[in-house]
Amino acid sequence: MSPHSLHTPSDTNLGAPESTHGHGSRRAYRIGVALSILLTVIPFWLVMSKALPNPTVMAAVIFALALIQITVHVVSFLHLDTRSEGGWTLLAFLFTAVIVVLTIGGSVWVMYHLNANMMPMPDAAMVPMH
Protein backbone atom coordinates (compact mmCIF):
# COMPACT_ATOMS: atom_id res chain seq x y z
CA MET A 1 0.00 0.00 0.00
CA SER A 2 1.55 3.28 -1.07
CA PRO A 3 1.26 6.46 1.00
CA HIS A 4 -0.67 8.10 -1.82
CA SER A 5 -3.44 5.51 -1.69
CA LEU A 6 -4.43 6.69 1.80
CA HIS A 7 -5.67 10.03 0.49
CA THR A 8 -9.02 10.53 -1.12
CA PRO A 9 -9.32 12.88 -4.09
CA SER A 10 -10.95 15.54 -1.90
CA ASP A 11 -7.91 15.48 0.44
CA THR A 12 -5.57 16.57 -2.32
CA ASN A 13 -7.88 19.26 -3.70
CA LEU A 14 -6.74 22.20 -1.57
CA GLY A 15 -9.04 24.68 -3.26
CA ALA A 16 -12.22 22.81 -2.42
CA PRO A 17 -14.47 24.31 0.27
CA GLU A 18 -14.66 21.00 2.14
CA SER A 19 -10.87 20.99 2.68
CA THR A 20 -10.79 24.41 4.34
CA HIS A 21 -11.84 23.13 7.76
CA GLY A 22 -8.33 23.72 9.12
CA HIS A 23 -7.80 27.17 7.62
CA GLY A 24 -9.66 30.42 7.91
CA SER A 25 -10.78 32.75 5.19
CA ARG A 26 -9.38 36.23 4.67
CA ARG A 27 -12.51 37.63 6.27
CA ALA A 28 -12.03 35.48 9.37
CA TYR A 29 -8.39 36.58 9.66
CA ARG A 30 -9.38 40.23 9.29
CA ILE A 31 -12.01 39.86 12.02
CA GLY A 32 -9.42 38.16 14.25
CA VAL A 33 -6.89 40.93 13.69
CA ALA A 34 -9.49 43.65 14.30
CA LEU A 35 -10.62 41.99 17.55
CA SER A 36 -7.01 41.51 18.65
CA ILE A 37 -6.20 45.17 18.05
CA LEU A 38 -9.38 46.27 19.83
CA LEU A 39 -8.68 43.98 22.79
CA THR A 40 -5.18 45.47 23.04
CA VAL A 41 -6.22 49.11 22.70
CA ILE A 42 -9.02 48.97 25.30
CA PRO A 43 -6.81 47.97 28.27
CA PHE A 44 -4.14 50.44 27.16
CA TRP A 45 -6.76 53.20 27.08
CA LEU A 46 -8.14 52.12 30.48
CA VAL A 47 -4.71 52.42 32.09
CA MET A 48 -3.62 55.62 30.38
CA SER A 49 -6.89 57.50 30.94
CA LYS A 50 -7.48 56.10 34.44
CA ALA A 51 -11.10 55.49 33.43
CA LEU A 52 -11.58 53.08 36.33
CA PRO A 53 -10.46 54.63 39.63
CA ASN A 54 -10.46 51.33 41.53
CA PRO A 55 -7.23 49.42 40.73
CA THR A 56 -8.79 46.07 41.64
CA VAL A 57 -11.64 46.56 39.17
CA MET A 58 -9.18 47.74 36.51
CA ALA A 59 -7.01 44.66 37.01
CA ALA A 60 -10.07 42.40 36.79
CA VAL A 61 -11.25 44.08 33.57
CA ILE A 62 -7.78 43.85 32.01
CA PHE A 63 -7.52 40.19 33.03
CA ALA A 64 -10.96 39.44 31.52
CA LEU A 65 -10.01 41.20 28.28
CA ALA A 66 -6.76 39.22 28.18
CA LEU A 67 -8.69 35.95 28.49
CA ILE A 68 -11.01 37.05 25.68
CA GLN A 69 -7.99 37.94 23.54
CA ILE A 70 -6.43 34.52 24.17
CA THR A 71 -9.69 32.93 23.03
CA VAL A 72 -9.76 35.09 19.89
CA HIS A 73 -6.18 34.09 19.05
CA VAL A 74 -6.82 30.40 19.64
CA VAL A 75 -9.96 30.34 17.50
CA SER A 76 -8.98 32.81 14.78
CA PHE A 77 -5.31 32.02 14.23
CA LEU A 78 -4.66 28.57 15.67
CA HIS A 79 -8.03 27.22 14.43
CA LEU A 80 -8.52 25.10 17.53
CA ASP A 81 -12.09 23.85 17.62
CA THR A 82 -13.90 20.56 17.92
CA ARG A 83 -13.89 20.03 14.14
CA SER A 84 -10.14 20.18 13.47
CA GLU A 85 -8.51 16.75 13.64
CA GLY A 86 -11.48 15.27 15.43
CA GLY A 87 -11.07 17.61 18.38
CA TRP A 88 -7.65 16.23 19.37
CA THR A 89 -5.86 19.55 18.87
CA LEU A 90 -8.36 21.27 21.15
CA LEU A 91 -7.99 18.51 23.72
CA ALA A 92 -4.20 18.80 23.62
CA PHE A 93 -4.44 22.59 23.99
CA LEU A 94 -6.78 22.29 26.97
CA PHE A 95 -4.49 19.73 28.62
CA THR A 96 -1.54 22.09 28.13
CA ALA A 97 -3.54 25.00 29.55
CA VAL A 98 -4.46 22.97 32.65
CA ILE A 99 -0.83 21.97 33.22
CA VAL A 100 0.33 25.59 32.82
CA VAL A 101 -2.34 26.88 35.22
CA LEU A 102 -1.45 24.21 37.79
CA THR A 103 2.26 24.95 37.49
CA ILE A 104 1.87 28.72 37.80
CA GLY A 105 -0.79 28.46 40.52
CA GLY A 106 1.28 25.97 42.49
CA SER A 107 4.39 28.12 42.19
CA VAL A 108 2.54 31.22 43.42
CA TRP A 109 1.01 29.21 46.28
CA VAL A 110 4.40 27.87 47.37
CA MET A 111 6.06 31.30 47.14
CA TYR A 112 3.23 32.90 49.14
CA HIS A 113 3.53 30.34 51.91
CA LEU A 114 7.31 30.56 51.95
CA ASN A 115 7.02 34.32 52.28
CA ALA A 116 4.41 34.06 55.07
CA ASN A 117 6.18 31.32 57.02
CA MET A 118 9.77 32.48 56.70
CA MET A 119 9.42 36.14 57.52
CA PRO A 120 12.14 37.51 59.80
CA MET A 121 11.14 37.97 63.39
CA PRO A 122 10.54 41.50 64.69
CA ASP A 123 13.33 43.06 66.76
CA ALA A 124 11.35 42.80 70.03
CA ALA A 125 10.90 39.06 69.66
CA MET A 126 14.59 38.40 69.15
CA VAL A 127 16.29 37.25 72.32
CA PRO A 128 20.04 37.91 72.49
CA MET A 129 22.16 34.83 73.03
CA HIS A 130 24.78 35.08 75.84
Backbone as a chain_set.jsonl record, in Angstrom:
{"seq": "MSPHSLHTPSDTNLGAPESTHGHGSRRAYRIGVALSILLTVIPFWLVMSKALPNPTVMAAVIFALALIQITVHVVSFLHLDTRSEGGWTLLAFLFTAVIVVLTIGGSVWVMYHLNANMMPMPDAAMVPMH", "coords": {"N": [[0.841, -1.175, 0.0], [0.717, 2.081, -0.978], [1.79, 5.36, 0.195], [0.282, 7.304, -1.057], [-2.144, 6.172, -1.628], [-3.684, 6.383, 0.588], [-4.969, 8.772, 0.674], [-7.905, 10.499, -0.184], [-9.487, 11.742, -3.178], [-10.606, 14.253, -2.518], [-9.004, 15.083, -0.434], [-6.631, 15.93, -1.564], [-7.343, 18.07, -3.055], [-6.853, 21.167, -2.603], [-8.168, 23.56, -2.989], [-10.826, 23.174, -2.651], [-13.951, 23.784, -0.994], [-14.634, 21.995, 1.082], [-12.208, 21.21, 2.119], [-11.213, 23.202, 3.634], [-11.448, 23.194, 6.353], [-9.455, 23.391, 8.261], [-8.313, 25.841, 7.932], [-8.641, 29.392, 7.929], [-10.708, 31.909, 6.37], [-9.945, 34.896, 4.453], [-11.562, 36.895, 5.426], [-12.201, 35.947, 7.991], [-9.657, 36.031, 9.172], [-9.209, 38.793, 9.07], [-11.227, 39.715, 10.789], [-10.317, 38.503, 13.148], [-7.85, 39.841, 13.494], [-8.763, 42.487, 13.776], [-10.312, 42.257, 16.14], [-8.261, 41.498, 17.896], [-6.613, 43.769, 17.892], [-8.421, 45.657, 18.918], [-8.896, 44.518, 21.45], [-6.447, 44.919, 22.548], [-6.069, 47.667, 22.532], [-8.125, 48.674, 24.176], [-7.527, 47.914, 26.99], [-5.105, 49.338, 27.196], [-5.992, 51.977, 26.834], [-7.685, 52.137, 29.089], [-5.826, 52.08, 31.201], [-4.13, 54.278, 30.651], [-5.906, 56.473, 30.617], [-7.005, 56.336, 33.063], [-9.639, 55.489, 33.532], [-11.075, 53.791, 35.157], [-11.281, 54.169, 38.508], [-10.793, 52.439, 40.644], [-8.232, 50.255, 41.39], [-8.379, 47.477, 41.646], [-10.693, 46.708, 40.275], [-9.946, 47.587, 37.749], [-7.767, 45.901, 37.218], [-9.119, 43.451, 37.169], [-10.806, 43.809, 34.948], [-8.915, 44.138, 32.895], [-7.673, 41.645, 33.03], [-9.862, 39.996, 32.313], [-10.289, 40.907, 29.687], [-7.875, 40.075, 28.6], [-8.138, 37.286, 28.731], [-10.252, 36.967, 26.941], [-8.955, 37.844, 24.637], [-7.006, 35.855, 24.349], [-8.681, 33.719, 23.74], [-9.724, 34.626, 21.288], [-7.377, 34.595, 19.72], [-6.741, 31.862, 19.782], [-8.943, 30.686, 18.494], [-9.188, 32.168, 16.078], [-6.615, 32.246, 14.861], [-5.104, 29.95, 15.494], [-6.93, 28.042, 14.947], [-8.238, 26.202, 16.618], [-10.679, 24.066, 17.33], [-13.577, 21.979, 17.826], [-13.877, 20.634, 15.472], [-11.471, 20.425, 14.025], [-9.137, 18.02, 13.266], [-10.614, 16.018, 14.53], [-11.082, 17.017, 17.054], [-8.87, 16.582, 18.617], [-6.702, 18.375, 18.655], [-7.731, 20.524, 20.062], [-8.227, 19.263, 22.498], [-5.61, 18.614, 23.265], [-4.586, 21.206, 23.524], [-6.181, 22.187, 25.646], [-5.372, 20.435, 27.691], [-2.696, 21.208, 27.917], [-3.086, 23.864, 28.755], [-4.275, 23.44, 31.274], [-2.159, 22.182, 32.636], [-0.274, 24.271, 32.605], [-1.644, 26.248, 34.105], [-1.87, 24.901, 36.569], [0.859, 24.63, 37.205], [1.772, 27.324, 37.354], [-0.047, 28.349, 39.266], [0.509, 26.642, 41.442], [3.188, 27.324, 41.903], [2.957, 30.037, 42.658], [1.431, 29.694, 44.965], [3.196, 28.206, 46.607], [5.324, 30.062, 46.824], [3.989, 32.163, 48.134], [3.361, 30.98, 50.606], [5.923, 30.355, 51.526], [6.906, 32.939, 51.825], [5.158, 33.899, 53.82], [5.647, 32.164, 55.943], [8.346, 32.288, 56.482], [9.162, 34.723, 57.3], [11.254, 37.295, 58.652], [11.829, 37.612, 62.154], [10.349, 40.096, 64.319], [12.221, 42.835, 65.854], [11.751, 43.03, 68.641], [11.017, 40.496, 69.392], [13.271, 39.027, 69.195], [15.642, 37.33, 71.021], [18.589, 38.014, 72.702], [21.513, 36.03, 72.485], [23.595, 34.754, 75.042]], "CA": [[0.0, 0.0, 0.0], [1.546, 3.283, -1.071], [1.264, 6.462, 1.0], [-0.671, 8.105, -1.82], [-3.438, 5.512, -1.689], [-4.427, 6.692, 1.802], [-5.672, 10.028, 0.49], [-9.018, 10.531, -1.12], [-9.316, 12.881, -4.093], [-10.953, 15.54, -1.899], [-7.907, 15.481, 0.443], [-5.575, 16.574, -2.322], [-7.88, 19.262, -3.704], [-6.743, 22.196, -1.573], [-9.045, 24.682, -3.263], [-12.22, 22.81, -2.42], [-14.472, 24.314, 0.267], [-14.662, 20.996, 2.144], [-10.873, 20.99, 2.678], [-10.785, 24.41, 4.341], [-11.84, 23.125, 7.756], [-8.328, 23.72, 9.119], [-7.802, 27.168, 7.622], [-9.664, 30.424, 7.906], [-10.784, 32.753, 5.186], [-9.377, 36.227, 4.671], [-12.507, 37.63, 6.266], [-12.034, 35.476, 9.374], [-8.388, 36.58, 9.659], [-9.382, 40.232, 9.293], [-12.012, 39.861, 12.017], [-9.419, 38.158, 14.246], [-6.887, 40.93, 13.685], [-9.494, 43.646, 14.3], [-10.618, 41.987, 17.545], [-7.01, 41.511, 18.654], [-6.199, 45.167, 18.055], [-9.376, 46.273, 19.83], [-8.684, 43.98, 22.794], [-5.182, 45.469, 23.041], [-6.217, 49.109, 22.696], [-9.024, 48.973, 25.299], [-6.806, 47.967, 28.265], [-4.145, 50.44, 27.157], [-6.756, 53.199, 27.079], [-8.141, 52.121, 30.482], [-4.713, 52.415, 32.091], [-3.623, 55.623, 30.378], [-6.895, 57.503, 30.939], [-7.479, 56.096, 34.438], [-11.097, 55.487, 33.428], [-11.581, 53.077, 36.334], [-10.457, 54.634, 39.627], [-10.464, 51.334, 41.535], [-7.23, 49.42, 40.727], [-8.794, 46.072, 41.64], [-11.641, 46.56, 39.171], [-9.184, 47.742, 36.51], [-7.006, 44.665, 37.008], [-10.074, 42.401, 36.793], [-11.25, 44.075, 33.57], [-7.782, 43.848, 32.008], [-7.522, 40.186, 33.027], [-10.955, 39.442, 31.518], [-10.012, 41.204, 28.28], [-6.759, 39.216, 28.182], [-8.693, 35.948, 28.486], [-11.009, 37.051, 25.684], [-7.989, 37.939, 23.545], [-6.432, 34.517, 24.174], [-9.687, 32.929, 23.032], [-9.758, 35.095, 19.895], [-6.178, 34.094, 19.048], [-6.825, 30.401, 19.643], [-9.962, 30.34, 17.504], [-8.977, 32.814, 14.783], [-5.315, 32.02, 14.235], [-4.664, 28.565, 15.669], [-8.025, 27.216, 14.428], [-8.523, 25.101, 17.529], [-12.087, 23.855, 17.623], [-13.896, 20.559, 17.917], [-13.888, 20.028, 14.14], [-10.14, 20.18, 13.474], [-8.508, 16.75, 13.639], [-11.482, 15.269, 15.425], [-11.072, 17.605, 18.385], [-7.651, 16.23, 19.365], [-5.862, 19.55, 18.87], [-8.356, 21.273, 21.15], [-7.991, 18.511, 23.724], [-4.199, 18.796, 23.619], [-4.439, 22.589, 23.992], [-6.784, 22.292, 26.972], [-4.487, 19.731, 28.619], [-1.541, 22.09, 28.129], [-3.539, 25.005, 29.555], [-4.462, 22.969, 32.652], [-0.83, 21.969, 33.218], [0.335, 25.586, 32.821], [-2.34, 26.883, 35.22], [-1.449, 24.205, 37.789], [2.261, 24.951, 37.485], [1.868, 28.717, 37.797], [-0.788, 28.464, 40.519], [1.276, 25.972, 42.493], [4.387, 28.12, 42.195], [2.537, 31.215, 43.419], [1.009, 29.206, 46.283], [4.404, 27.866, 47.374], [6.057, 31.296, 47.14], [3.234, 32.903, 49.135], [3.525, 30.34, 51.913], [7.308, 30.557, 51.953], [7.017, 34.321, 52.278], [4.411, 34.062, 55.067], [6.182, 31.325, 57.019], [9.769, 32.478, 56.698], [9.416, 36.139, 57.522], [12.137, 37.511, 59.801], [11.139, 37.969, 63.392], [10.544, 41.503, 64.688], [13.331, 43.059, 66.762], [11.35, 42.802, 70.031], [10.895, 39.06, 69.66], [14.588, 38.401, 69.146], [16.291, 37.248, 72.319], [20.044, 37.91, 72.486], [22.158, 34.835, 73.026], [24.776, 35.081, 75.839]], "C": [[0.885, 1.238, 0.0], [0.947, 4.395, -0.222], [0.217, 7.292, 0.272], [-2.047, 7.473, -1.863], [-4.28, 5.79, -0.447], [-5.262, 7.956, 1.664], [-6.818, 9.855, -0.491], [-8.815, 11.715, -2.051], [-9.653, 14.216, -3.446], [-9.854, 16.015, -0.951], [-6.835, 16.259, -0.311], [-6.05, 17.841, -3.017], [-7.927, 20.385, -2.676], [-7.668, 23.371, -1.797], [-10.502, 24.398, -2.962], [-12.699, 23.338, -1.077], [-14.449, 23.289, 1.391], [-13.281, 20.756, 2.76], [-10.379, 22.192, 3.476], [-11.13, 24.368, 5.819], [-10.699, 23.495, 8.691], [-7.806, 25.121, 8.923], [-8.95, 28.156, 7.571], [-9.644, 31.193, 6.61], [-10.122, 34.091, 5.5], [-10.279, 37.054, 5.58], [-12.343, 37.23, 7.732], [-10.731, 36.005, 9.972], [-8.516, 38.077, 9.949], [-10.179, 40.499, 10.568], [-11.135, 39.552, 13.232], [-8.417, 39.249, 14.544], [-7.577, 42.151, 14.285], [-9.836, 43.444, 15.781], [-9.361, 42.026, 18.408], [-6.533, 42.937, 18.912], [-7.122, 45.873, 19.055], [-9.152, 45.81, 21.275], [-7.317, 44.351, 23.362], [-5.325, 46.951, 23.358], [-7.082, 49.445, 23.924], [-8.289, 48.961, 26.64], [-5.774, 49.091, 28.318], [-4.841, 51.76, 27.456], [-7.224, 53.27, 28.536], [-7.033, 52.555, 31.438], [-4.272, 53.858, 31.887], [-4.614, 56.715, 30.774], [-7.391, 57.4, 32.377], [-9.004, 56.146, 34.488], [-11.746, 54.767, 34.606], [-10.724, 53.457, 37.531], [-10.021, 53.507, 40.566], [-9.452, 50.409, 40.845], [-7.608, 47.941, 40.677], [-9.75, 45.805, 40.483], [-10.903, 46.659, 37.841], [-8.392, 46.472, 36.199], [-7.93, 43.532, 36.575], [-10.546, 42.571, 35.348], [-10.133, 43.744, 32.581], [-7.56, 42.344, 31.914], [-8.61, 39.531, 32.183], [-10.735, 39.692, 30.03], [-8.849, 40.368, 27.743], [-7.249, 37.799, 27.897], [-9.504, 35.916, 27.189], [-10.052, 37.1, 24.496], [-7.316, 36.584, 23.298], [-7.401, 33.634, 23.399], [-9.767, 33.336, 21.562], [-8.555, 34.55, 19.126], [-6.279, 32.593, 18.785], [-7.813, 30.024, 18.545], [-9.612, 30.906, 16.133], [-7.684, 32.403, 14.092], [-4.803, 30.595, 14.383], [-5.709, 27.567, 15.189], [-8.29, 26.006, 15.313], [-10.012, 25.08, 17.832], [-12.35, 22.358, 17.614], [-13.87, 19.873, 16.557], [-12.498, 19.678, 13.63], [-9.526, 18.935, 14.105], [-9.316, 15.99, 14.686], [-11.493, 15.797, 16.85], [-9.808, 17.332, 19.18], [-6.745, 17.432, 19.6], [-6.414, 20.411, 20.005], [-8.114, 20.58, 22.486], [-6.543, 18.664, 24.19], [-3.948, 20.207, 24.14], [-5.008, 22.756, 25.394], [-5.934, 21.589, 28.027], [-3.268, 20.6, 28.942], [-1.924, 23.28, 29.001], [-3.728, 24.612, 31.014], [-3.113, 22.779, 33.333], [-0.158, 23.311, 33.516], [-0.317, 26.285, 34.014], [-1.937, 26.224, 36.543], [-0.017, 24.549, 38.174], [2.401, 26.379, 38.022], [1.15, 28.901, 39.136], [-0.054, 27.814, 41.679], [2.517, 26.749, 42.875], [4.04, 29.348, 43.02], [2.133, 30.805, 44.832], [2.219, 28.896, 47.162], [5.159, 29.133, 47.768], [5.326, 32.126, 48.197], [3.454, 32.303, 50.521], [4.966, 30.415, 52.412], [7.499, 31.968, 52.497], [6.33, 34.497, 53.637], [5.061, 33.312, 56.225], [7.651, 31.563, 57.316], [10.129, 33.953, 56.833], [10.38, 36.293, 58.694], [11.326, 37.961, 61.009], [11.34, 39.456, 63.675], [11.64, 41.637, 65.734], [12.973, 42.748, 68.216], [11.291, 41.317, 70.369], [12.255, 38.366, 69.67], [15.223, 38.455, 70.528], [17.79, 37.114, 72.076], [20.607, 36.668, 73.166], [23.405, 35.267, 73.784], [25.708, 33.927, 75.899]], "O": [[1.714, 1.411, 0.893], [-0.252, 4.392, 0.056], [-0.638, 7.912, 0.904], [-3.032, 8.17, -2.11], [-5.467, 5.466, -0.426], [-6.172, 8.184, 2.461], [-6.703, 9.151, -1.494], [-8.035, 12.613, -1.734], [-9.042, 15.228, -3.791], [-9.758, 17.211, -0.678], [-6.202, 17.151, 0.253], [-5.23, 18.61, -3.518], [-8.918, 20.541, -1.963], [-7.929, 24.122, -0.857], [-11.33, 25.307, -3.015], [-11.934, 23.342, -0.112], [-14.264, 23.663, 2.549], [-13.192, 20.153, 3.83], [-9.242, 22.195, 3.946], [-11.108, 25.405, 6.482], [-10.959, 23.883, 9.83], [-6.934, 25.559, 9.674], [-10.077, 27.81, 7.219], [-8.679, 31.134, 5.847], [-9.785, 34.382, 6.647], [-9.795, 37.826, 6.409], [-12.347, 38.088, 8.614], [-10.696, 36.386, 11.142], [-7.994, 38.569, 10.95], [-9.847, 41.403, 11.335], [-11.202, 40.26, 14.237], [-8.155, 39.557, 15.706], [-7.043, 42.78, 15.198], [-9.667, 44.361, 16.585], [-9.394, 42.533, 19.53], [-6.103, 43.268, 20.018], [-6.654, 46.6, 19.932], [-9.212, 46.612, 22.206], [-7.059, 44.117, 24.543], [-4.764, 47.436, 24.341], [-6.79, 50.408, 24.634], [-8.414, 49.932, 27.387], [-5.589, 49.722, 29.359], [-4.342, 52.569, 28.238], [-7.17, 54.334, 29.153], [-7.28, 53.312, 32.377], [-4.063, 54.583, 32.86], [-4.198, 57.782, 31.224], [-8.113, 58.275, 32.852], [-9.585, 56.768, 35.377], [-12.86, 55.111, 35.002], [-9.546, 53.102, 37.573], [-8.982, 53.617, 41.216], [-9.777, 49.828, 39.809], [-7.199, 47.229, 39.76], [-9.629, 44.794, 39.792], [-11.193, 45.907, 36.911], [-8.353, 46.023, 35.053], [-7.568, 42.737, 35.707], [-10.669, 41.592, 34.612], [-10.386, 43.133, 31.543], [-7.287, 41.825, 30.832], [-8.324, 38.611, 31.417], [-10.962, 38.806, 29.207], [-8.839, 39.996, 26.57], [-6.819, 37.179, 26.924], [-9.441, 34.945, 26.434], [-10.303, 36.473, 23.467], [-7.083, 36.214, 22.147], [-6.995, 32.889, 22.508], [-9.867, 32.476, 20.687], [-8.705, 34.09, 17.994], [-5.943, 32.117, 17.701], [-7.537, 29.128, 17.748], [-9.726, 30.203, 15.129], [-7.658, 32.229, 12.873], [-4.133, 30.084, 13.485], [-5.414, 26.381, 15.04], [-8.538, 24.909, 14.812], [-10.535, 25.967, 18.506], [-11.432, 21.564, 17.413], [-13.843, 18.644, 16.495], [-12.353, 18.721, 12.87], [-9.416, 18.828, 15.326], [-8.759, 15.396, 15.609], [-11.883, 15.074, 17.766], [-9.682, 17.803, 20.31], [-6.083, 17.508, 20.635], [-5.657, 20.957, 20.807], [-7.829, 21.236, 23.488], [-6.287, 18.827, 25.384], [-3.186, 20.391, 25.089], [-4.387, 23.397, 26.242], [-5.79, 22.094, 29.14], [-2.864, 20.711, 30.099], [-1.166, 23.664, 29.891], [-3.373, 25.383, 31.906], [-2.941, 23.174, 34.486], [0.461, 23.471, 34.568], [0.383, 26.858, 34.848], [-1.691, 26.918, 37.53], [0.279, 24.737, 39.354], [3.072, 26.606, 39.029], [1.684, 29.541, 40.041], [0.001, 28.372, 42.775], [2.862, 26.823, 44.054], [4.743, 29.672, 43.977], [2.461, 31.5, 45.794], [2.256, 29.282, 48.33], [5.588, 29.268, 48.914], [5.965, 32.728, 49.061], [3.701, 33.024, 51.487], [5.191, 30.529, 53.616], [8.172, 32.166, 53.509], [6.866, 35.175, 54.513], [5.026, 33.778, 57.364], [8.153, 31.071, 58.326], [11.245, 34.37, 56.524], [10.329, 35.504, 59.637], [10.282, 38.603, 60.884], [12.374, 40.021, 63.319], [11.96, 40.671, 66.426], [13.821, 42.247, 68.955], [11.496, 40.935, 71.521], [12.36, 37.224, 70.116], [15.323, 39.526, 71.127], [18.228, 36.226, 71.345], [20.217, 36.315, 74.279], [24.201, 36.05, 73.265], [26.762, 34.017, 76.529]]}, "num_chains": 1, "name": "protein.A"}
